[in-house]
Amino acid sequence: MTGIGAAGQLVQYTLENGMRLVTAPASTGQVAAVNLWYGVGSRHEVPGRTGFAHLFEHLMFQGSGNVAKGEHFEEIERLGGDINASTSTDRTNYYETVPAHALDRILWLEADRLATLREGMTQEVLDNQRDVVKNERRQRYDNQPYGTALERILRLAYPEGHPYHHPTIGSMADLDAADLDYVKSFHKAHYGPDNCVITVVSELDPEDVRARVEKYFGDIPAREDVPQAPDPVLRAPLGGPLRDLVVETVPAAGVFLCYRAPSYGERGFDVAHLLSAVLGQGQGSRLYRSLVVDRPIAADDGGAAADVLPFRYTDSLLLVNMLARENVDGDTLEAEILAEVAKVAQGVTEEELDRARAVLERDHLQSISGPAGLADAISSCTQLFDDPELALTWPTRWQDITVEEVRAAAERLLVDENLLVVRFDPEPAADARGPESTAPEAGEQASAAATADA
């Protein structure tokens, strides 16, 4: 086992089986946050087998060799703790925040489902959770206004067969085709201590935490075979502009512009992140001031019109998204957004860049202000970059980026050849009352407004 200190705050250990442990001091006493990042996400799936990483996020709570179905959740709730999990393209994470005296129980529960999950896996459990995931897809994607936007964006941004071509939710057909043997083999291939980072944020001494983690995880063997992830290299430019026009039941026109950007962790990504903040993060951003305040054609989103989807192992995506105000059509909104985007290549001011830095730094510091958020950021930086200290120092990456770098990035990235557009237009209103009466009654207007708010 090795141990590395980092700035007197973080301590990293590596167990003999390859599991990486990072400890950090908690700012809140008597609380322990436990966070596990497994290096498996939807990018590890292959065509015809999509959705399995996310399916496992559900299956990991459905019992193991020593824990009954649902008991993991119930134990945390009895302790008054918080528990959840999530899946992305590059990882799956599991996390709990509990009273510090319950740390041993949490470590045992996590170690048990890592080591013995396949013993508790049954066809009944698989069928049940497959139906849960399919219902989640219906609620969050298929039956939600604009819900298929990300799926459509990924389909256009990455070629068929590329590991980022599909969303983490997977397809109905692939979920239906999941069989018990393959599900067990997926767990065996990807869920090993050598593919896991565990972070513990608490007031306990780091050596005490190390001893506890060693006690529960130390005897779990590393994986015998490490599968190779599908090739994420992009061998051709986007070849835009690419378009997907969707006409369906949505409350207003929605415009999604997307541009390929450098991968997460590169300096170019940090530049693109600042560029997105100049464009559309905060109420001082260009898109908010121009299209929400000065020429109110876009719905008030509070200043959340642009961001970068951070993909570690391939090109990231700079995304701009706005919804139209009443009586504004999609063509008008799209043209005005594109016009504002094009202006960035003419230059940004120092004042704009300072504001963008402040917005990003505020968001980062807020995200790590509590034990759970800090633990997640540490696990992320350790799993993706093998550098837990980045969780504390990330804002320094923006400090020496210049206005010329941001302008040049805009000139290089925000061009038609690198552009894809997904647009949602409302279905034409059907007038069932004839040509003499076209205006909706007051009750109908209220109903439409309620639908839009929901």
Phi and psi in degrees as a GROMACS rama.xvg file:
@    title "Ramachandran Plot"
@    xaxis  label "Phi"
@    yaxis  label "Psi"
@TYPE xy
-116.04  154.262  THR-2
-135.883  139.839  GLY-3
-133.368  126.917  ILE-4
-87.9378  149.298  GLY-5
-136.357  105.809  ALA-6
55.9745  25.1387  ALA-7
72.3408  3.94843  GLY-8
-115.311  -47.7988  GLN-9
-104.23  141.911  LEU-10
-128.85  128.438  VAL-11
-113.345  135.963  GLN-12
-125.439  154.919  TYR-13
-125.467  119.867  THR-14
-74.0182  165.115  LEU-15
-61.7278  -28.8426  GLU-16
-86.0551  5.23353  ASN-17
97.1656  -9.56237  GLY-18
-65.6561  135.391  MET-19
-101.298  132.126  ARG-20
-119.074  134.001  LEU-21
-125.393  132.327  VAL-22
-112.332  148.922  THR-23
-146.345  147.366  ALA-24
-73.3586  142.476  PRO-25
-90.8708  142.886  ALA-26
-83.9885  -12.7932  SER-27
-113.327  122.101  THR-28
-71.4324  156.094  GLY-29
62.9573  21.3761  GLN-30
-127.667  140.302  VAL-31
-125.085  128.303  ALA-32
-107.775  125.585  ALA-33
-116.013  129.516  VAL-34
-138.746  125.408  ASN-35
-117.496  126.668  LEU-36
-111.943  117.267  TRP-37
-97.0456  137.075  TYR-38
-79.2439  59.1336  GLY-39
-143.9  127.613  VAL-40
-145.55  -167.59  GLY-41
-66.3237  -17.958  SER-42
-69.7245  -16.3863  ARG-43
-85.997  -4.90305  HIS-44
-83.7629  160.808  GLU-45
-118.532  157.947  VAL-46
-52.7741  134.891  PRO-47
89.831  -9.20982  GLY-48
-131.254  38.3181  ARG-49
-81.6646  153.709  THR-50
91.525  -1.85424  GLY-51
-73.2394  -35.8625  PHE-52
-62.2183  -43.8131  ALA-53
-69.7104  -36.9082  HIS-54
-58.0833  -38.247  LEU-55
-68.7115  -29.9667  PHE-56
-55.176  -35.4814  GLU-57
-80.3915  -43.5018  HIS-58
-63.323  -27.59  LEU-59
-67.7541  -10.407  MET-60
-106.207  8.48322  PHE-61
-106.061  25.2178  GLN-62
103.501  154.332  GLY-63
-141.768  -160.783  SER-64
-65.0296  -26.9246  GLY-65
-126.34  1.33278  ASN-66
-128.064  129.936  VAL-67
-73.1795  163.012  ALA-68
-55.7133  128.25  LYS-69
79.8037  -7.98463  GLY-70
-69.2899  -30.5339  GLU-71
-59.8357  -49.9904  HIS-72
-58.5674  -46.3265  PHE-73
-62.2865  -39.2905  GLU-74
-63.8476  -42.6934  GLU-75
-65.4722  -40.4799  ILE-76
-64.6022  -38.9081  GLU-77
-63.5031  -29.959  ARG-78
-81.7079  -6.07177  LEU-79
77.2459  19.88  GLY-80
-93.7723  176.797  GLY-81
-111.023  145.465  ASP-82
-149.835  142.715  ILE-83
-169.479  -176.256  ASN-84
-158.465  163.582  ALA-85
-156.246  160.602  SER-86
-129.827  141.355  THR-87
-134.393  -170.607  SER-88
-63.1373  -34.8609  THR-89
-109.399  -8.54891  ASP-90
-164.241  165.839  ARG-91
-128.13  131.516  THR-92
-124.846  152.377  ASN-93
-132.561  136.241  TYR-94
-150.771  146.038  TYR-95
-138.254  146.466  GLU-96
-125.675  121.987  THR-97
-140.145  167.019  VAL-98
-57.3885  143.241  PRO-99
-57.8576  -29.8712  ALA-100
-67.9042  -14.2231  HIS-101
-95.2387  6.70064  ALA-102
-57.6763  -43.5208  LEU-103
-60.0418  -41.0593  ASP-104
-64.623  -40.2236  ARG-105
-64.2572  -44.7832  ILE-106
-62.3713  -39.5439  LEU-107
-63.8159  -44.1762  TRP-108
-61.4965  -43.4482  LEU-109
-67.6729  -41.1503  GLU-110
-66.7716  -38.0469  ALA-111
-64.367  -43.3332  ASP-112
-76.4967  -23.0029  ARG-113
-67.4934  -43.113  LEU-114
-83.5351  -32.5492  ALA-115
-126.982  14.3786  THR-116
-55.6751  -41.5964  LEU-117
-64.1865  -24.0076  ARG-118
-69.505  -29.7671  GLU-119
-95.1539  1.46892  GLY-120
-81.2218  124.821  MET-121
-129.322  165.258  THR-122
-62.2616  -37.207  GLN-123
-62.0766  -44.8122  GLU-124
-62.0958  -45.1046  VAL-125
-60.6327  -47.1027  LEU-126
-61.3441  -42.1021  ASP-127
-63.3481  -48.991  ASN-128
-74.0525  -28.8533  GLN-129
-62.5978  -41.3802  ARG-130
-66.5153  -36.2077  ASP-131
-62.6099  -45.961  VAL-132
-66.2271  -40.6293  VAL-133
-62.3781  -39.0446  LYS-134
-67.5948  -35.6604  ASN-135
-62.8728  -39.5951  GLU-136
-62.5822  -43.3787  ARG-137
-60.6428  -43.8939  ARG-138
-72.3829  -42.0254  GLN-139
-95.2751  -20.1127  ARG-140
-118.305  -66.0942  TYR-141
-70.8104  -35.7224  ASP-142
-109.369  16  ASN-143
-109.006  131.62  GLN-144
-53.6129  130.888  PRO-145
64.2653  12.1083  TYR-146
-65.5738  -24.624  GLY-147
-93.5987  9.91004  THR-148
-58.8555  -50.7181  ALA-149
-63.5357  -41.3722  LEU-150
-58.894  -42.5694  GLU-151
-67.9689  -39.1747  ARG-152
-62.271  -48.2887  ILE-153
-61.9184  -38.0043  LEU-154
-63.0377  -36.047  ARG-155
-82.9327  -35.4439  LEU-156
-75.6077  -28.0829  ALA-157
-128.883  135  TYR-158
-66.8622  159.274  PRO-159
-57.6343  134.813  GLU-160
93.4448  -16.5084  GLY-161
-73.214  143.1  HIS-162
-66.7948  -10.9632  PRO-163
-106.73  13.6491  TYR-164
-73.3989  -21.2682  HIS-165
-123.778  155.31  HIS-166
-79.2026  164.335  PRO-167
-65.0413  -25.2877  THR-168
-67.3038  -25.0531  ILE-169
77.9149  -176.521  GLY-170
-106.109  156.033  SER-171
-59.3861  -42.7382  MET-172
-62.9567  -42.9459  ALA-173
-68.0242  -38.3695  ASP-174
-65.0778  -39.4939  LEU-175
-63.0677  -31.7518  ASP-176
-83.7799  -4.91264  ALA-177
-63.5668  130.06  ALA-178
-120.515  159.006  ASP-179
-61.6051  -41.1772  LEU-180
-63.1277  -42.7512  ASP-181
-67.9113  -38.4238  TYR-182
-61.0026  -43.9857  VAL-183
-64.5753  -38.7085  LYS-184
-68.7549  -31.5605  SER-185
-64.829  -42.9655  PHE-186
-63.9161  -44.2664  HIS-187
-62.816  -36.2682  LYS-188
-73.8372  -33.9506  ALA-189
-115.516  -21.5936  HIS-190
-101.563  90.1961  TYR-191
-138.16  157.964  GLY-192
-61.2022  -27.8109  PRO-193
-72.929  -8.5653  ASP-194
-114.268  23.1229  ASN-195
-132.129  138.184  CYS-196
-112.153  128.289  VAL-197
-116.44  127.901  ILE-198
-115.105  134.484  THR-199
-123.934  119.042  VAL-200
-106.866  117.293  VAL-201
-162.721  177.929  SER-202
-89.9618  1.12888  GLU-203
-73.387  153.209  LEU-204
-64.0925  137.847  ASP-205
-53.964  -38.9257  PRO-206
-67.9553  -32.1223  GLU-207
-64.5872  -46.2887  ASP-208
-62.4702  -43.6883  VAL-209
-57.7608  -43.9908  ARG-210
-62.2352  -39.0602  ALA-211
-68.5357  -43.7476  ARG-212
-64.3394  -41.7029  VAL-213
-60.0838  -39.7085  GLU-214
-60.1238  -43.1005  LYS-215
-93.1108  -31.7835  TYR-216
-106.043  -17.9572  PHE-217
-60.614  -29.6521  GLY-218
-90.6911  -1.31878  ASP-219
-79.1633  121.063  ILE-220
-72.5645  151.421  PRO-221
-66.2188  163.13  ALA-222
-64.2952  142.332  ARG-223
-74.8768  -39.6105  GLU-224
-125.457  129.01  ASP-225
-103.558  112.981  VAL-226
-69.1483  149.614  PRO-227
-87.2561  129.721  GLN-228
-69.675  147.143  ALA-229
-55.6772  148.22  PRO-230
-64.1932  119.859  ASP-231
-94.8733  3.36776  PRO-232
-67.693  135.726  VAL-233
-97.6142  121.361  LEU-234
-101.335  4.38831  ARG-235
-149.094  149.685  ALA-236
-66.038  170.698  PRO-237
-60.7415  -39.1709  LEU-238
75.0267  38.0534  GLY-239
-81.7467  -176.888  GLY-240
-76.8474  137.445  PRO-241
-108.192  144.688  LEU-242
-135.569  145.981  ARG-243
-137.904  108.108  ASP-244
-100.367  123.006  LEU-245
-115.852  126.061  VAL-246
-112.549  112.555  VAL-247
-156.478  -175.742  GLU-248
-77.4322  91.9397  THR-249
-128.097  151.897  VAL-250
-71.5727  -22.4911  PRO-251
-159.999  162.419  ALA-252
-62.5213  138.817  ALA-253
-126.789  130.391  GLY-254
-114.444  126.182  VAL-255
-121.258  111.714  PHE-256
-103.179  140.822  LEU-257
-141.438  138.37  CYS-258
-132.018  135.479  TYR-259
-64.9793  141.624  ARG-260
-138.84  167.678  ALA-261
-59.87  158.646  PRO-262
-71.5172  154.523  SER-263
-58.2625  128.229  TYR-264
108.298  -23.6962  GLY-265
-80.248  155.169  GLU-266
-59.8573  -36.9978  ARG-267
-59.2626  -32.704  GLY-268
-65.5952  -44.6732  PHE-269
-60.6692  -38.5724  ASP-270
-64.4071  -45.2451  VAL-271
-64.0753  -33.4557  ALA-272
-64.5231  -44.5945  HIS-273
-63.497  -39.5026  LEU-274
-59.2281  -43.0608  LEU-275
-64.6499  -34.861  SER-276
-69.4937  -38.641  ALA-277
-60.5317  -42.1702  VAL-278
-71.9066  -49.04  LEU-279
-150.29  25.4905  GLY-280
-116.02  119.667  GLN-281
92.4476  159.946  GLY-282
-77.6443  -3.7063  GLN-283
-96.2573  2.08324  GLY-284
-74.02  162.289  SER-285
-63.1585  -47.4505  ARG-286
-64.864  -38.2266  LEU-287
-67.0448  -48.102  TYR-288
-64.2163  -39.2441  ARG-289
-79.5778  -47.6654  SER-290
-104.49  -9.77507  LEU-291
-105.426  -40.9571  VAL-292
-96.7735  -60.78  VAL-293
-69.4579  -50.3976  ASP-294
-122.133  87.2424  ARG-295
-71.4999  80.2252  PRO-296
-110.731  -11.8737  ILE-297
-110.51  146.7  ALA-298
-64.4063  148.41  ALA-299
-74.8789  110.187  ASP-300
-102.846  8.38137  ASP-301
76.549  2.648  GLY-302
96.1641  49.3143  GLY-303
-133.21  46.835  ALA-304
-90.3462  -13.7039  ALA-305
-145.945  148.319  ALA-306
-166.773  177.888  ASP-307
-120.709  127.007  VAL-308
-78.3832  115.379  LEU-309
-87.0839  101.924  PRO-310
-104.52  124.44  PHE-311
-75.9841  -35.3339  ARG-312
-111.35  8.62283  TYR-313
-155.429  -175.789  THR-314
-58.9931  135.136  ASP-315
-79.5613  179.874  SER-316
-129.997  122.006  LEU-317
-87.0168  120.07  LEU-318
-116.257  133.694  LEU-319
-121.692  128.264  VAL-320
-143.043  126.292  ASN-321
-141.95  150.022  MET-322
-106.613  147.884  LEU-323
-79.8  150.042  ALA-324
-78.3397  169.934  ARG-325
-57.2118  137.21  GLU-326
70.4448  13.6817  ASN-327
-109.092  126.953  VAL-328
-90.2408  166.35  ASP-329
-63.5466  -37.7269  GLY-330
-60.7103  -43.6947  ASP-331
-65.2353  -47.6961  THR-332
-63.4824  -44.2014  LEU-333
-61.2585  -45.1096  GLU-334
-62.2301  -40.296  ALA-335
-72.0337  -36.531  GLU-336
-64.2222  -46.9644  ILE-337
-60.2849  -37.1811  LEU-338
-64.9942  -41.207  ALA-339
-67.7497  -40.324  GLU-340
-61.0404  -41.8963  VAL-341
-64.1599  -28.5188  ALA-342
-67.9086  -23.747  LYS-343
-63.1628  -32.5493  VAL-344
-65.2733  -15.2614  ALA-345
-81.5349  -10.3537  GLN-346
128.855  154.41  GLY-347
-124.62  160.511  VAL-348
-96.962  161.289  THR-349
-60.5243  -36.5861  GLU-350
-63.205  -42.6808  GLU-351
-62.6935  -41.3476  GLU-352
-69.1254  -38.2457  LEU-353
-62.2019  -41.6294  ASP-354
-63.7112  -42.4813  ARG-355
-62.3849  -43.9187  ALA-356
-58.702  -44.388  ARG-357
-63.4109  -40.2483  ALA-358
-63.5501  -47.4707  VAL-359
-67.1709  -40.5785  LEU-360
-65.95  -41.9461  GLU-361
-58.6483  -46.8138  ARG-362
-61.5363  -41.0388  ASP-363
-65.8983  -46.3559  HIS-364
-65.3203  -36.5486  LEU-365
-63.7663  -38.1107  GLN-366
-67.4572  -26.0806  SER-367
-107.602  11.9938  ILE-368
-73.1106  -23.2338  SER-369
-109.413  165.013  GLY-370
-57.9987  -42.9324  PRO-371
-65.5419  -45.7922  ALA-372
-65.2934  -39.1567  GLY-373
-63.9584  -44.1882  LEU-374
-61.1504  -40.8172  ALA-375
-66.0251  -42.7231  ASP-376
-64.3983  -38.9834  ALA-377
-65.8694  -45.2235  ILE-378
-59.9178  -41.2115  SER-379
-60.0509  -51.8946  SER-380
-67.6138  -28.5795  CYS-381
-76.1852  -45.037  THR-382
-67.8146  -43.0571  GLN-383
-87.2321  -30.387  LEU-384
-127.997  -1.64446  PHE-385
53.5909  39.1673  ASP-386
-147.011  84.7644  ASP-387
-60.7909  -27.8322  PRO-388
-62.6045  -22.945  GLU-389
-58.4012  -27.5176  LEU-390
-60.1205  -29.4322  ALA-391
-94.7849  -27.114  LEU-392
-106.677  0.335654  THR-393
-51.8434  -42.0249  TRP-394
-57.3286  -23.6989  PRO-395
-66.5243  -19.8404  THR-396
-66.7466  -22.4956  ARG-397
-90.6676  -12.9419  TRP-398
-65.2894  -39.4988  GLN-399
-102.102  12.0873  ASP-400
-75.2398  132.583  ILE-401
-99.7332  163.578  THR-402
-62.0176  -33.0639  VAL-403
-68.2854  -37.602  GLU-404
-62.0878  -41.8923  GLU-405
-67.2478  -43.5947  VAL-406
-62.0269  -44.0244  ARG-407
-65.2439  -37.145  ALA-408
-63.7946  -40.9278  ALA-409
-63.0295  -42.6555  ALA-410
-64.1385  -34.242  GLU-411
-83.8513  -40.446  ARG-412
-93.1447  -39.2149  LEU-413
-89.5001  62.2034  LEU-414
-126.333  159.879  VAL-415
-58.0883  -37.3436  ASP-416
-65.2883  -16.5029  GLU-417
-115.715  20.2617  ASN-418
-112.219  136.623  LEU-419
-128.338  145.467  LEU-420
-125.259  125.94  VAL-421
-115.443  121.387  VAL-422
-126.635  135.794  ARG-423
-108.764  123.691  PHE-424
-114.714  140.474  ASP-425
-64.4393  149.752  PRO-426
-63.9556  144.465  GLU-427
-57.8973  135.732  PRO-428
-68.1294  129.58  ALA-429
-88.6032  128.868  ALA-430
-101.017  100.882  ASP-431
-84.3739  -4.6672  ALA-432
-104.83  4.59237  ARG-433
92.8225  168.926  GLY-434
-70.7265  -16.1506  PRO-435
-81.1754  -13.655  GLU-436
-139.369  99.6935  SER-437
-109.841  -18.4973  THR-438
-83.0014  136.237  ALA-439
-70.7508  150.753  PRO-440
-69.9201  166.052  GLU-441
-59.2556  -38.5853  ALA-442
-63.8889  -37.8064  GLY-443
-67.0439  -38.0326  GLU-444
-62.9688  -42.7738  GLN-445
-62.8011  -40.0242  ALA-446
-64.1872  -41.7615  SER-447
-64.1948  -40.2182  ALA-448
-65.0799  -40.347  ALA-449
-63.5474  -39.6454  ALA-450
-63.7257  -41.4515  THR-451
-66.1167  -41.0611  ALA-452
-64.2301  -36.0486  ASP-453
